[in-house]
Amino acid sequence: MTKLKPVLAIVLAGLLASCAESPTGRRQVLLFSDGEMSQMGGTAFEEMKKKMTINKDGATNKYVSCIADAITASLPAEWRGSWEVVVFEEKSANAFALPGKKIGVHTGIFQVAKNADQLATVMGHEVGHVLAHHSAERMSVQSVAGTGSQLIGVLLGEGAGKETVMGLLGLGTQYGLVLPYGRAQESEADIVGLDLMAKSGFNPQASVALWQNMSAVSGGQPPEFMSTHPSHTSRIKDLQKQMVTAMPLYEKAKANGIRPACKR
């Protein structure tokens, strides 16, 4: 037992040194650097572009890029710059964002996000996951659990655990392994994303309509206590509460002339 004490001390010291705070003030343990996460995100994105069908429609891509550009322009300075945006021909109502400034949108999302404000809700939420370092947080938890010591090597090389890494990056549904973000992370991405879309000139009230649309097409959900995601009802209530913060940001953006004209 005494031989383990120095090892445990080193582990605890590492965890303490890696403690961080999310955009909402939640404590996190982040064992992976931004550089490592960007490399993994970029590699995963390139693999997806090889395996999935990319939409080439000019109007659709212009529409999605318009929304993405507006949202990323309102990010903190360290997150701005060129984000790569790709539209994939996929029936699922989904979108994602990856470390390394990558955004993917499935064409199926247009069946749920009926206008630019609603699509900005989805994209703001996904970018919120990146800003809050949720992928790094999940990989750090796996690493602490003893299953993630070679996560980077698995993704960048060839390993049996590649699907697990993809899942931890938020791409599990595309790679056959569902590893959804936890409820705390999903709720946090909702809050961060709502403020992002508001600062970008998109009406945050559209987030409520978006999730009502999601609820209508979801075919029902399991009880919230059995799910890692908030129920649609809880999500909508939380978004409505957050309007007290988001609406002033939206009004300020409009007063400053920030009014994205994104049309499909």
VOVOLUM-784248 format. One line per 2 residues: number of its first residue (from 1); their letters; for each residue y, z, x of N, C-alpha, C, O. Coordinates in steps of 0.02 Angstrom, whole numbers, plus 50000, padded with zeros to 5 digits. Layout:
NUM	a	Y Z X Y Z X Y Z X Y Z X ~ ...
END
This chain:
1	mt	49940 50000 50041 50000 50000 50000 50062 50000 50043 50111 49966 50027 ~ 50061 50039 50097 50121 50043 50139 50138 49976 50171 50196 49962 50184
3	kl	50086 49934 50183 50099 49869 50214 50137 49824 50166 50172 49777 50187 ~ 50130 49837 50101 50164 49795 50052 50238 49811 50045 50277 49769 50022
5	kp	50257 49871 50063 50326 49892 50053 50377 49847 50087 50426 49827 50056 ~ 50367 49830 50152 50416 49784 50183 50420 49717 50149 50474 49689 50142
7	vl	50363 49691 50126 50362 49627 50091 50401 49631 50026 50441 49588 50010 ~ 50388 49686 49988 50422 49695 49925 50497 49703 49936 50538 49679 49896
9	ai	50515 49737 49989 50586 49747 50005 50620 49680 50018 50676 49668 49996 ~ 50585 49636 50055 50613 49570 50070 50621 49530 50006 50673 49497 49996
11	vl	50570 49532 49963 50572 49494 49900 50630 49519 49857 50668 49479 49830 ~ 50636 49586 49850 50689 49614 49810 50758 49597 49838 50805 49583 49801
13	ag	50763 49599 49904 50827 49582 49936 50845 49510 49922 50903 49494 49910 ~ 50795 49467 49923 50807 49396 49908 50829 49385 49837 50874 49345 49823
15	ll	50797 49421 49791 50815 49415 49721 50886 49440 49708 50924 49409 49671 ~ 50903 49496 49739 50971 49522 49731 51023 49475 49759 51076 49465 49729
17	as	51007 49445 49816 51053 49398 49848 51063 49335 49806 51114 49302 49809 ~ 51012 49319 49767 51014 49257 49728 51039 49267 49657 51039 49220 49618
19	ca	51059 49328 49640 51084 49341 49573 51149 49302 49561 51193 49300 49603 ~ 51153 49273 49502 51212 49235 49484 51230 49251 49412 51195 49289 49378
21	es	51286 49223 49389 51308 49235 49321 51318 49169 49286 51351 49124 49313 ~ 51291 49162 49227 51296 49100 49189 51367 49094 49160 51406 49141 49164
23	pt	51384 49035 49131 51451 49026 49102 51468 49076 49047 51526 49087 49033 ~ 51417 49105 49015 51430 49154 48962 51424 49226 48987 51428 49273 48947
25	gr	51415 49234 49052 51411 49301 49080 51342 49330 49084 51334 49389 49101 ~ 51291 49290 49069 51222 49314 49073 51198 49314 49145 51212 49267 49182
27	rq	51162 49366 49165 51138 49371 49234 51079 49324 49244 51035 49318 49201 ~ 51078 49290 49301 51024 49243 49317 51000 49255 49389 51037 49281 49431
29	vl	50938 49235 49402 50912 49232 49470 50902 49159 49487 50862 49124 49454 ~ 50937 49135 49538 50933 49065 49558 50911 49061 49631 50948 49078 49676
31	lf	50849 49038 49640 50821 49033 49707 50826 48964 49737 50809 48954 49796 ~ 50850 48915 49699 50856 48847 49722 50929 48827 49726 50968 48842 49681
33	sd	50947 48793 49780 51017 48773 49790 51035 48713 49746 50991 48679 49720 ~ 51100 48702 49738 51123 48643 49701 51098 48579 49733 51080 48531 49699
35	ge	51096 48578 49799 51072 48519 49835 50999 48505 49820 50980 48447 49809 ~ 50958 48556 49820 50887 48548 49805 50877 48524 49734 50836 48480 49721
37	ms	50914 48554 49688 50907 48534 49618 50931 48463 49606 50901 48426 49567 ~ 50985 48444 49639 51011 48376 49632 50960 48325 49658 50951 48272 49628
39	qm	50927 48342 49713 50877 48297 49741 50818 48289 49693 50794 48234 49682 ~ 50796 48345 49664 50741 48342 49617 50761 48304 49553 50722 48264 49527
41	gg	50822 48317 49529 50845 48283 49469 50851 48208 49480 50832 48168 49437 ~ 50877 48189 49538 50884 48118 49553 50816 48083 49559 50808 48027 49535
43	ta	50769 48116 49590 50702 48088 49597 50668 48080 49530 50636 48029 49516 ~ 50674 48131 49487 50644 48128 49421 50675 48072 49380 50640 48036 49344
45	fe	50740 48063 49385 50775 48012 49347 50753 47942 49368 50742 47898 49326 ~ 50745 47932 49433 50722 47867 49457 50652 47851 49432 50636 47794 49415
47	em	50610 47903 49430 50542 47893 49406 50542 47874 49332 50503 47832 49310 ~ 50586 47906 49294 50590 47890 49223 50613 47818 49212 50588 47783 49168
49	kk	50661 47796 49252 50686 47728 49245 50631 47676 49260 50633 47621 49233 ~ 50584 47694 49302 50529 47649 49318 50477 47647 49262 50446 47595 49249
51	km	50467 47703 49229 50412 47709 49180 50433 47696 49108 50391 47680 49066 ~ 50498 47703 49094 50522 47696 49025 50563 47632 49018 50589 47606 49066
53	ti	50568 47608 48956 50605 47547 48942 50680 47563 48935 50699 47606 48896 ~ 50720 47529 48974 50793 47540 48973 50826 47493 48924 50813 47433 48925
55	nk	50868 47521 48881 50905 47481 48832 50960 47441 48867 50998 47469 48907 ~ 50965 47377 48852 51013 47333 48885 51070 47311 48839 51112 47271 48860
57	dg	51071 47336 48778 51123 47315 48731 51192 47338 48754 51203 47398 48764 ~ 51238 47291 48763 51303 47307 48791 51343 47355 48748 51373 47402 48774
59	at	51344 47344 48683 51383 47386 48638 51356 47458 48637 51395 47505 48638 ~ 51291 47465 48636 51260 47531 48635 51275 47569 48699 51293 47627 48697
61	nk	51267 47535 48756 51280 47568 48820 51354 47586 48829 51370 47638 48857 ~ 51398 47543 48805 51470 47557 48809 51487 47618 48767 51527 47660 48788
63	yv	51457 47623 48708 51468 47679 48662 51445 47745 48694 51483 47794 48694 ~ 51384 47746 48720 51357 47807 48750 51397 47826 48813 51412 47885 48823
65	sc	51414 47777 48854 51451 47791 48915 51522 47816 48900 51548 47858 48937 ~ 51551 47791 48846 51618 47815 48826 51616 47890 48811 51660 47927 48833
67	ia	51565 47912 48774 51559 47983 48758 51544 48024 48820 51574 48076 48831 ~ 51498 47999 48861 51480 48035 48923 51540 48041 48970 51552 48094 48999
69	da	51578 47987 48976 51637 47989 49021 51689 48039 48996 51719 48074 49036 ~ 51698 48042 48930 51747 48089 48903 51726 48161 48915 51767 48203 48933
71	it	51662 48175 48906 51637 48243 48916 51639 48263 48990 51662 48317 49006 ~ 51617 48219 49034 51614 48237 49105 51684 48240 49136 51693 48274 49186
73	as	51732 48206 49106 51801 48210 49131 51832 48279 49121 51879 48298 49155 ~ 51804 48316 49072 51832 48382 49056 51796 48439 49093 51811 48497 49083
75	lp	51748 48421 49136 51710 48472 49171 51751 48504 49227 51801 48475 49249 ~ 51730 48563 49250 51762 48592 49309 51759 48543 49368 51715 48500 49370
77	ae	51806 48549 49414 51814 48499 49467 51750 48484 49505 51737 48426 49522 ~ 51710 48535 49519 51649 48525 49559 51596 48484 49522 51549 48460 49552
79	wr	51603 48478 49456 51554 48441 49416 51578 48371 49397 51540 48332 49369 ~ 51639 48356 49412 51665 48290 49393 51638 48236 49439 51598 48250 49484
81	gs	51661 48175 49429 51637 48121 49471 51592 48075 49430 51591 48078 49369 ~ 51556 48033 49464 51516 47982 49432 51449 48010 49409 51407 48028 49449
83	we	51440 48012 49343 51375 48030 49313 51339 47966 49294 51369 47922 49263 ~ 51277 47961 49311 51238 47903 49293 51211 47912 49222 51180 47963 49207
85	vv	51224 47863 49179 51204 47867 49108 51158 47809 49092 51175 47751 49105 ~ 51099 47824 49065 51050 47772 49047 51027 47784 48975 51012 47840 48956
87	vf	51024 47730 48937 50997 47732 48868 50925 47706 48870 50913 47650 48894 ~ 50879 47746 48846 50808 47728 48846 50785 47708 48776 50806 47738 48726
89	ee	50743 47657 48773 50715 47635 48709 50658 47682 48690 50600 47670 48706 ~ 50676 47736 48655 50628 47786 48634 50643 47806 48562 50701 47815 48544
91	ks	50591 47813 48522 50600 47830 48451 50621 47902 48440 50650 47918 48388 ~ 50605 47946 48487 50620 48017 48478 50696 48029 48478 50733 47998 48516
93	an	50717 48075 48435 50788 48094 48432 50802 48144 48488 50801 48204 48477 ~ 50815 48117 48546 50819 48160 48605 50871 48134 48654 50890 48076 48652
95	af	50893 48179 48697 50937 48162 48754 50926 48217 48805 50898 48269 48790 ~ 50946 48204 48866 50938 48255 48918 50990 48244 48973 51018 48189 48980
97	al	51001 48295 49012 51043 48290 49071 51007 48326 49128 50974 48376 49117 ~ 51014 48299 49188 50979 48326 49246 51028 48344 49302 51081 48314 49307
99	pg	51009 48393 49343 51048 48406 49404 51053 48342 49444 51007 48301 49444 ~ 51109 48332 49478 51120 48270 49513 51162 48222 49472 51168 48163 49490
101	kk	51190 48247 49416 51235 48208 49374 51200 48148 49342 51220 48090 49351 ~ 51146 48162 49305 51108 48111 49270 51106 48127 49196 51095 48185 49177
103	ig	51116 48077 49154 51112 48085 49082 51068 48030 49053 51078 47971 49068 ~ 51021 48050 49011 50978 48002 48977 50984 48011 48901 50986 48068 48877
105	vh	50987 47957 48865 50993 47959 48792 50939 47914 48762 50932 47856 48783 ~ 50901 47940 48715 50850 47900 48680 50883 47866 48620 50925 47895 48586
107	tg	50863 47804 48607 50892 47768 48550 50877 47802 48484 50913 47792 48435 ~ 50824 47841 48481 50807 47877 48419 50860 47927 48398 50862 47946 48340
109	if	50902 47949 48444 50953 47999 48427 51005 47970 48379 51037 48008 48343 ~ 51012 47904 48378 51062 47874 48334 51043 47881 48260 51086 47872 48217
111	qv	50980 47896 48246 50960 47908 48177 50982 47976 48152 50982 47989 48092 ~ 51001 48020 48199 51021 48088 48181 51095 48099 48195 51131 48128 48154
113	ak	51118 48077 48253 51189 48082 48272 51224 48021 48244 51222 47967 48275 ~ 51256 48029 48187 51283 47972 48149 51349 47946 48175 51368 47890 48157
115	na	51384 47984 48216 51449 47961 48241 51460 47990 48311 51418 48027 48337 ~ 51516 47973 48341 51530 47993 48410 51535 48069 48418 51512 48097 48468
117	dq	51564 48102 48369 51571 48175 48373 51503 48208 48372 51491 48257 48408 ~ 51458 48183 48330 51391 48212 48327 51351 48198 48391 51315 48241 48415
119	la	51358 48137 48418 51323 48122 48481 51353 48163 48538 51317 48182 48584 ~ 51418 48176 48535 51450 48218 48586 51422 48289 48583 51419 48324 48634
121	tv	51402 48312 48523 51370 48377 48516 51306 48380 48558 51294 48427 48595 ~ 51265 48328 48551 51201 48324 48586 51213 48320 48662 51183 48357 48700
123	mg	51256 48275 48682 51268 48264 48753 51303 48324 48786 51288 48341 48843 ~ 51349 48354 48749 51382 48414 48775 51332 48471 48786 51335 48507 48835
125	he	51286 48478 48738 51233 48528 48743 51190 48516 48805 51175 48563 48842 ~ 51170 48454 48816 51126 48439 48873 51163 48449 48940 51134 48475 48987
127	vg	51225 48428 48944 51264 48440 49004 51274 48515 49014 51277 48540 49070 ~ 51279 48552 48958 51285 48625 48962 51226 48657 48997 51234 48705 49034
129	hv	51166 48629 48985 51106 48654 49021 51115 48647 49097 51097 48692 49135 ~ 51144 48591 49118 51153 48580 49190 51206 48627 49218 51196 48658 49270
131	la	51262 48633 49183 51316 48677 49206 51293 48750 49212 51316 48787 49255 ~ 51247 48769 49168 51222 48838 49168 51162 48848 49214 51132 48901 49215
133	hh	51144 48796 49252 51090 48800 49300 51023 48820 49268 50984 48857 49299 ~ 51010 48796 49208 50950 48817 49173 50886 48792 49206 50835 48827 49206
135	sa	50887 48731 49234 50827 48706 49268 50812 48748 49329 50754 48767 49341 ~ 50863 48764 49368 50854 48806 49427 50830 48875 49408 50790 48905 49444
137	er	50854 48900 49352 50834 48967 49329 50759 48967 49311 50723 49014 49328 ~ 50737 48915 49276 50667 48912 49256 50621 48903 49317 50568 48933 49320
139	ms	50643 48862 49365 50603 48854 49425 50601 48919 49466 50550 48934 49497 ~ 50655 48955 49465 50657 49019 49501 50609 49069 49470 50576 49106 49506
141	vq	50606 49070 49404 50559 49115 49369 50488 49096 49388 50446 49140 49400 ~ 50473 49031 49389 50406 49009 49409 50391 49028 49481 50335 49048 49497
143	sv	50441 49023 49523 50431 49040 49593 50417 49114 49602 50373 49134 49640 ~ 50455 49155 49566 50444 49228 49569 50375 49245 49543 50343 49292 49567
145	ag	50352 49206 49493 50285 49219 49465 50229 49196 49512 50171 49208 49498 ~ 50248 49163 49566 50198 49143 49616 50169 49075 49606 50121 49056 49639
147	tg	50198 49035 49559 50171 48968 49547 50218 48913 49567 50204 48854 49556 ~ 50274 48931 49598 50324 48879 49612 50342 48871 49685 50394 48842 49700
149	sq	50302 48896 49730 50321 48895 49801 50325 48825 49830 50359 48814 49880 ~ 50290 48777 49798 50291 48709 49824 50317 48659 49772 50298 48601 49773
151	li	50361 48683 49728 50386 48640 49674 50422 48579 49700 50412 48523 49675 ~ 50464 48588 49750 50503 48532 49776 50456 48480 49807 50463 48420 49794
153	gv	50409 48502 49847 50363 48457 49879 50320 48420 49829 50304 48361 49840 ~ 50301 48453 49775 50261 48421 49723 50298 48362 49693 50270 48308 49683
155	ll	50363 48373 49677 50401 48320 49645 50416 48263 49692 50409 48205 49675 ~ 50438 48280 49752 50458 48228 49799 50399 48192 49830 50406 48136 49855
157	ge	50340 48224 49828 50280 48191 49853 50235 48174 49795 50258 48154 49742 ~ 50171 48180 49806 50122 48167 49753 50081 48229 49744 50044 48249 49789
159	ga	50087 48260 49686 50049 48321 49674 50027 48327 49603 50058 48298 49558 ~ 49975 48366 49592 49948 48374 49524 49996 48412 49479 49991 48409 49418
161	gk	50043 48447 49509 50090 48487 49469 50153 48450 49451 50201 48482 49429 ~ 50155 48384 49460 50216 48346 49446 50239 48355 49374 50299 48360 49361
163	et	50192 48356 49326 50211 48363 49256 50244 48431 49244 50291 48436 49204 ~ 50220 48482 49279 50250 48548 49271 50322 48547 49296 50366 48575 49264
165	vm	50334 48514 49352 50402 48510 49379 50446 48472 49330 50503 48492 49318 ~ 50421 48417 49303 50460 48378 49255 50477 48422 49194 50533 48418 49168
167	gl	50429 48462 49173 50441 48506 49116 50495 48557 49131 50537 48572 49089 ~ 50494 48584 49192 50544 48634 49211 50613 48603 49216 50663 48638 49207
169	lg	50616 48539 49230 50680 48504 49232 50705 48486 49161 50761 48462 49153 ~ 50663 48499 49111 50681 48483 49043 50654 48418 49018 50677 48392 48967
171	lg	50605 48389 49053 50578 48324 49035 50506 48327 49012 50470 48278 49015 ~ 50485 48385 48989 50415 48394 48972 50390 48349 48917 50332 48327 48920
173	tq	50432 48333 48868 50409 48292 48812 50392 48221 48834 50351 48188 48803 ~ 50424 48199 48888 50409 48132 48913 50347 48131 48957 50317 48078 48967
175	yg	50328 48188 48983 50274 48190 49031 50215 48232 49009 50175 48255 49049 ~ 50209 48242 48944 50149 48271 48915 50142 48346 48923 50089 48374 48910
177	lv	50195 48380 48943 50191 48452 48950 50255 48482 48922 50309 48471 48950 ~ 50249 48518 48867 50309 48545 48835 50325 48614 48865 50288 48662 48856
179	lp	50380 48617 48900 50405 48679 48928 50478 48687 48905 50524 48677 48945 ~ 50487 48704 48842 50555 48705 48815 50598 48760 48846 50572 48811 48869
181	yg	50663 48748 48845 50709 48801 48866 50700 48860 48818 50681 48851 48760 ~ 50712 48920 48843 50707 48980 48802 50765 48985 48753 50814 48949 48759
183	ra	50758 49031 48706 50810 49039 48655 50877 49057 48685 50929 49032 48663 ~ 50877 49100 48736 50940 49120 48767 50974 49059 48800 51034 49051 48795
185	qe	50934 49017 48832 50962 48958 48865 50986 48907 48814 51039 48876 48823 ~ 50948 48898 48760 50968 48850 48709 51034 48872 48676 51079 48832 48665
187	se	51038 48936 48659 51099 48962 48628 51158 48957 48676 51214 48942 48655 ~ 51145 48969 48739 51198 48964 48789 51222 48892 48796 51282 48879 48801
189	ad	51175 48844 48796 51194 48774 48801 51233 48752 48739 51277 48710 48744 ~ 51217 48781 48682 51255 48766 48621 51328 48787 48630 51374 48749 48613
191	iv	51338 48847 48656 51406 48873 48664 51445 48833 48716 51502 48813 48704 ~ 51414 48822 48774 51447 48784 48827 51461 48713 48803 51516 48687 48814
193	gl	51412 48682 48770 51420 48614 48746 51474 48608 48693 51510 48558 48692 ~ 51480 48657 48650 51530 48656 48597 51600 48656 48628 51644 48618 48607
195	dl	51610 48699 48677 51675 48702 48710 51689 48638 48749 51746 48614 48751 ~ 51637 48609 48779 51645 48547 48816 51668 48490 48771 51715 48453 48787
197	ma	51634 48482 48714 51652 48428 48669 51722 48438 48641 51759 48389 48632 ~ 51741 48500 48627 51807 48514 48601 51861 48497 48652 51911 48466 48636
199	ks	51851 48517 48715 51899 48501 48769 51904 48426 48780 51955 48401 48804 ~ 51850 48391 48763 51848 48318 48774 51877 48279 48716 51880 48217 48719
201	gf	51899 48313 48664 51931 48280 48608 51884 48262 48551 51902 48222 48507 ~ 51824 48290 48551 51776 48278 48496 51778 48338 48449 51784 48395 48471
203	np	51774 48326 48385 51780 48378 48334 51718 48424 48335 51663 48401 48319 ~ 51726 48487 48355 51668 48532 48358 51635 48545 48291 51577 48566 48288
205	qa	51671 48535 48236 51642 48544 48170 51583 48496 48159 51539 48510 48118 ~ 51582 48441 48196 51528 48393 48189 51461 48422 48213 51409 48395 48194
207	sv	51462 48475 48252 51400 48505 48276 51359 48533 48218 51298 48531 48219 ~ 51394 48559 48168 51359 48587 48110 51323 48530 48072 51265 48537 48053
209	al	51358 48475 48062 51329 48418 48028 51270 48389 48067 51220 48369 48038 ~ 51277 48389 48133 51223 48363 48176 51159 48403 48165 51105 48375 48157
211	wq	51165 48470 48166 51105 48511 48159 51079 48512 48088 51020 48524 48077 ~ 51122 48499 48040 51098 48490 47971 51056 48426 47967 51005 48424 47933
213	nm	51079 48374 48002 51040 48312 48005 50973 48324 48039 50921 48299 48016 ~ 50975 48361 48094 50913 48377 48130 50864 48414 48085 50804 48399 48085
215	sa	50890 48461 48048 50848 48500 48003 50816 48456 47950 50758 48465 47931 ~ 50855 48408 47925 50831 48364 47871 50773 48320 47894 50730 48303 47854
217	vs	50773 48300 47958 50721 48254 47982 50665 48289 48020 50617 48257 48040 ~ 50671 48355 48031 50623 48390 48073 50557 48403 48038 50507 48416 48071
219	gg	50557 48401 47972 50495 48415 47936 50476 48488 47937 50418 48505 47930 ~ 50525 48531 47946 50512 48603 47948 50503 48629 48018 50487 48591 48064
221	qp	50514 48693 48027 50507 48726 48091 50464 48787 48085 50457 48815 48031 ~ 50433 48808 48140 50398 48872 48138 50449 48929 48132 50507 48920 48148
223	pe	50426 48988 48110 50472 49045 48107 50505 49056 48175 50475 49044 48228 ~ 50567 49078 48175 50605 49085 48237 50570 49131 48287 50571 49117 48347
225	fm	50538 49184 48263 50507 49231 48309 50446 49201 48344 50422 49228 48393 ~ 50421 49144 48318 50364 49110 48349 50386 49051 48394 50344 49017 48423
227	st	50450 49040 48398 50475 48982 48433 50520 49002 48491 50553 49054 48489 ~ 50520 48960 48543 50566 48973 48599 50635 48944 48584 50682 48956 48622
229	hp	50642 48907 48529 50707 48881 48509 50734 48919 48449 50695 48943 48408 ~ 50800 48925 48444 50828 48955 48383 50811 48911 48323 50805 48851 48330
231	sh	50805 48941 48265 50796 48901 48205 50859 48862 48192 50913 48880 48216 ~ 50854 48807 48153 50913 48768 48137 50965 48811 48101 51025 48806 48114
233	ts	50941 48855 48056 50987 48897 48018 51025 48944 48064 51086 48952 48058 ~ 50989 48976 48111 51022 49022 48158 51071 48984 48202 51126 49007 48216
235	ri	51050 48925 48223 51093 48883 48266 51158 48866 48231 51212 48872 48261 ~ 51153 48845 48170 51213 48826 48132 51259 48886 48122 51320 48880 48130
237	kd	51231 48944 48106 51271 49005 48098 51307 49023 48162 51366 49041 48161 ~ 51272 49018 48218 51303 49035 48283 51358 48986 48301 51410 49005 48328
239	lq	51347 48922 48285 51398 48872 48299 51460 48884 48256 51517 48877 48279 ~ 51449 48902 48194 51505 48916 48149 51546 48976 48175 51608 48976 48170
241	kq	51512 49026 48201 51548 49084 48230 51589 49063 48290 51644 49089 48302 ~ 51563 49015 48329 51597 48994 48390 51657 48950 48377 51695 48935 48423
243	mv	51667 48928 48315 51724 48884 48298 51791 48918 48312 51841 48884 48324 ~ 51792 48984 48309 51854 49020 48321 51880 49007 48392 51940 49011 48405
245	ta	51834 48992 48437 51853 48975 48506 51859 48900 48515 51904 48876 48549 ~ 51813 48863 48485 51810 48790 48497 51867 48752 48463 51894 48706 48493
247	mp	51885 48770 48402 51936 48732 48367 52005 48733 48402 52037 48680 48405 ~ 52028 48789 48429 52090 48788 48467 52086 48742 48528 52136 48710 48547
249	ly	52028 48738 48560 52020 48693 48617 52026 48620 48594 52056 48579 48629 ~ 51997 48606 48536 52001 48539 48508 52073 48521 48490 52096 48466 48506
251	ek	52108 48567 48458 52178 48554 48439 52222 48544 48501 52267 48503 48500 ~ 52208 48582 48553 52246 48575 48615 52233 48507 48647 52279 48474 48672
253	ak	52169 48487 48646 52152 48421 48674 52189 48366 48637 52216 48320 48668 ~ 52189 48369 48570 52224 48319 48531 52299 48319 48546 52330 48266 48551
255	an	52328 48379 48552 52399 48384 48567 52416 48353 48635 52472 48328 48645 ~ 52367 48355 48680 52377 48326 48747 52358 48252 48750 52356 48222 48803
257	gi	52344 48223 48692 52328 48152 48689 52258 48134 48706 52242 48076 48719 ~ 52213 48184 48708 52143 48171 48724 52107 48155 48659 52088 48201 48621
259	rp	52097 48091 48646 52065 48069 48584 52019 48010 48600 52040 47952 48593 ~ 51959 48023 48621 51913 47968 48640 51901 47920 48582 51887 47940 48526
261	ac	51907 47856 48597 51895 47805 48545 51828 47772 48559 51824 47714 48580 ~ 51775 47809 48547 51707 47784 48561 51676 47759 48496 51663 47798 48450
263	kr	51664 47694 48493 51635 47664 48433 51577 47620 48452 51579 47584 48502 ~ 51526 47622 48410 51466 47582 48422 51471 47514 48387 51424 47474 48391
END
